[in-house]
Amino acid sequence: MLTDYITPSDINLNLESTDKEEAFAELTEMLVKKCPGLNRSEYMKAVTERESKCSTAVFPKVAVPHAVCDSASKTTIVVGISRDGIEFEPLESADNTNPVVNVIFQIVFERENTGSHLNVLRDILYIVSKPEFYEKILTLKTQKEIFDLFTELEY
């Protein structure tokens, strides 16, 4: 479950970043604080390479950038909220418009526990696929309210 990996303090209510690379860097600082052995450079390189292969803007208004790092001791997740939105590359460029993302779930996976990867991604996608997620997420004002929404929408 997502809430096994995050606490309210892992949610940044007001990302200052205006583009996705800045957002990756801003959220990486949170990951490094939460996972002290994580090598910042290794993670930034891995997550930007992953993003260049295929956009992680997987649902309207939501992106899930993630990477595997040797220096990660555990699966670690942080969440960033951008009230103004950040442009990401589209999954498919049929209409040539870039999706605007308001919620970023940024993840580092440890290499050893590959079983958690798909479970974590599945849990996030389950939550963001619910209409209530979109109705409420940008109206909430505190980290605890957002955490409680995740708890409410989990299995």
C-alpha positions as CSV (number, residue, x, y, z in Angstrom):
1,M,0.0,0.0,0.0
2,L,1.2,3.5,-0.8
3,T,0.8,4.7,2.8
4,D,3.3,2.0,3.9
5,Y,5.9,4.1,2.0
6,I,5.0,7.6,2.8
7,T,4.1,9.9,5.8
8,P,2.5,13.3,5.7
9,S,6.0,14.9,5.9
10,D,6.9,13.2,2.6
11,I,4.4,15.5,0.7
12,N,5.6,18.8,-0.6
13,L,2.4,20.9,-0.8
14,N,3.9,23.7,-3.0
15,L,6.6,22.7,-5.4
16,E,8.5,25.8,-6.4
17,S,9.7,24.3,-9.7
18,T,8.3,25.4,-13.0
19,D,9.7,22.6,-15.2
20,K,10.1,18.9,-14.8
21,E,13.9,18.8,-14.4
22,E,13.6,21.4,-11.6
23,A,10.8,19.3,-10.0
24,F,13.0,16.2,-10.2
25,A,15.8,18.0,-8.5
26,E,13.5,19.5,-5.8
27,L,11.9,16.1,-5.0
28,T,15.3,14.4,-5.2
29,E,16.4,16.5,-2.2
30,M,13.4,15.1,-0.3
31,L,14.4,11.6,-1.3
32,V,18.0,12.1,-0.2
33,K,16.8,13.3,3.2
34,K,14.5,10.3,3.6
35,C,17.0,7.7,2.3
36,P,20.4,9.0,3.5
37,G,22.6,6.7,1.6
38,L,21.0,7.7,-1.7
39,N,23.5,9.2,-4.2
40,R,21.9,12.3,-5.5
41,S,23.9,12.3,-8.8
42,E,23.2,8.7,-9.5
43,Y,19.5,9.1,-8.9
44,M,19.2,12.3,-11.0
45,K,21.0,10.6,-13.9
46,A,18.8,7.5,-13.6
47,V,15.5,9.3,-13.3
48,T,16.2,11.7,-16.2
49,E,17.4,8.8,-18.4
50,R,14.2,6.9,-17.5
51,E,12.1,10.0,-18.4
52,S,13.8,10.4,-21.7
53,K,12.9,6.9,-22.8
54,C,9.2,7.3,-22.0
55,S,7.2,10.0,-20.3
56,T,6.0,9.2,-16.7
57,A,2.9,11.4,-17.1
58,V,0.8,8.4,-17.0
59,F,-2.6,9.9,-16.0
60,P,-4.1,13.3,-16.5
61,K,-2.4,15.7,-14.1
62,V,-0.1,12.9,-12.6
63,A,3.4,11.8,-13.2
64,V,5.3,8.9,-11.6
65,P,9.0,9.4,-12.3
66,H,11.0,6.5,-10.9
67,A,14.4,4.9,-11.1
68,V,16.4,2.0,-9.6
69,C,19.6,3.0,-7.9
70,D,22.4,0.9,-6.4
71,S,22.8,3.4,-3.6
72,A,19.1,3.2,-2.4
73,S,18.7,1.1,0.7
74,K,14.9,0.9,0.4
75,T,12.0,1.8,-1.8
76,T,11.4,5.5,-1.1
77,I,8.6,7.7,-2.3
78,V,7.9,11.4,-2.0
79,V,5.0,13.4,-3.4
80,G,5.0,16.9,-4.9
81,I,2.0,19.2,-5.6
82,S,2.3,21.9,-8.2
83,R,-0.8,24.1,-8.1
84,D,0.2,25.8,-11.4
85,G,1.2,22.6,-13.1
86,I,4.4,21.5,-14.8
87,E,4.6,20.4,-18.5
88,F,5.7,16.9,-19.2
89,E,6.2,15.1,-22.5
90,P,3.0,13.3,-23.7
91,L,3.0,9.5,-23.7
92,E,1.8,9.7,-27.3
93,S,2.3,12.8,-29.3
94,A,-0.8,12.4,-31.6
95,D,-2.1,15.9,-30.7
96,N,1.3,17.5,-30.0
97,T,0.1,18.9,-26.7
98,N,2.2,18.4,-23.5
99,P,0.2,17.3,-20.5
100,V,0.3,19.6,-17.4
101,V,1.1,17.7,-14.3
102,N,0.0,18.8,-10.8
103,V,0.9,15.7,-8.8
104,I,4.3,14.0,-8.9
105,F,4.9,10.7,-7.1
106,Q,8.7,10.4,-7.3
107,I,10.2,7.1,-6.4
108,V,13.6,5.4,-6.0
109,F,13.7,1.6,-5.9
110,E,16.5,-0.4,-4.4
111,R,18.0,-2.9,-6.9
112,E,17.6,-5.9,-4.6
113,N,13.9,-5.9,-4.0
114,T,12.4,-5.8,-7.5
115,G,9.2,-7.4,-6.3
116,S,8.1,-4.1,-4.7
117,H,8.4,-2.1,-8.0
118,L,5.3,-3.3,-9.7
119,N,3.3,-3.3,-6.4
120,V,4.1,0.3,-5.6
121,L,3.3,1.5,-9.2
122,R,0.1,-0.5,-9.1
123,D,-0.9,1.0,-5.8
124,I,-0.3,4.6,-7.1
125,L,-2.2,4.0,-10.3
126,Y,-5.1,2.5,-8.4
127,I,-5.4,5.6,-6.3
128,V,-5.0,8.1,-9.2
129,S,-7.5,6.2,-11.4
130,K,-10.4,7.1,-9.0
131,P,-12.5,10.2,-9.8
132,E,-12.4,11.3,-6.2
133,F,-8.6,11.8,-6.5
134,Y,-9.0,14.5,-9.1
135,E,-12.0,16.1,-7.4
136,K,-10.1,16.6,-4.1
137,I,-6.3,16.6,-4.5
138,L,-5.8,20.3,-5.5
139,T,-8.4,21.5,-3.0
140,L,-6.6,20.0,0.0
141,K,-4.5,22.4,2.1
142,T,-2.4,20.3,4.4
143,Q,0.0,17.3,4.1
144,K,-2.2,15.4,6.5
145,E,-5.3,16.0,4.3
146,I,-3.5,14.7,1.3
147,F,-2.2,11.7,3.2
148,D,-5.7,11.0,4.5
149,L,-7.0,11.1,0.9
150,F,-4.4,8.5,-0.1
151,T,-5.5,6.3,2.8
152,E,-9.1,6.7,1.9
153,L,-8.6,5.7,-1.7
154,E,-6.3,2.7,-1.1
155,Y,-7.7,-0.8,-1.5
